[in-house]
Amino acid sequence: MVRSSVKRIVHVSSLVVYDWARTGKIMDEDTPLLNNLYEMGAYTIAKSWQERIVLRYAKAHSLNLSIMRPGFIWGGKQMQIAGMGRSIGRFHFMFGPLTRLPLCHVINCADCLVHALEKSTAVGEVFNVVDTDDIRVWRYVIEFLRRNDRAGVVVPIPYRVGLGVAYSAALTSRISFGRQGKLPSLLTPARFQSQFKPIRFSNRKVMQVLGWTPPFNFDQCLDLSFRKPT
């Protein structure tokens, strides 16, 4: 790339680079980034290191960089997102059924990336890319199950109950196995929070600086995603 004439980079990162445990009521571009990176999963580690490498590279070679951090990208064949909860057989467990989801439909996300590429005001900036946080876990899960013709039992679990179980599991693992203990993401407190923590997600900066609004709302995105072939 250094030998080419390319001077403009739009890097697609993720909201997972933020420290959800230290996030207050609203996640925006000023939310602190992760420090204890290796408590998280491979995806979070990869996204965090991607940002660091791209930032260093852009600075070293005087490139015009924008960093975009989408929320849960969904649409097309990718309808299951981490914030939905977990399914076991006919049972679907959702943690914090009224928790807001930072949804970003794949078509809306692509549209926002084009805006960032074309707008000079995006250079040197970081943007959280979220269509809306008005959709709650409960509605998303019900729509997912209904439109996929999946029968089952939806089991709502309060967020604090789920987080308490994760802390208990982590403590038990630490006592029993020390730092060598390994737990699934659902039982790792930091990773549990990064999927289910009930907070708001601001898209004010991307709308104000880039003049971007999602071209499709949630209901339209549902129709696009579940449209039957003719």
Secondary structure, 3 states (H helix, E strand, C coil): CCCCCCCEEEEECCHHHECHHHCCCEECCCCCECCCHHHCCHHHHHHHHHHHHHHHHHHHCCCEEEEEEECEEEECCECCCHHHCEEECCEEEEECCCCECCEEEHHHHHHHHHHHHHCHHHCCCEEEECCECCCEHHHHHHHHHHHCCCCCEEEEECHHHHHHHHHHHHHHHHHHHHHHCCCCHHHCHHHHHHHHCCCEECCHHHHHHHCCCCCCCHHHHHHHHCCCCC
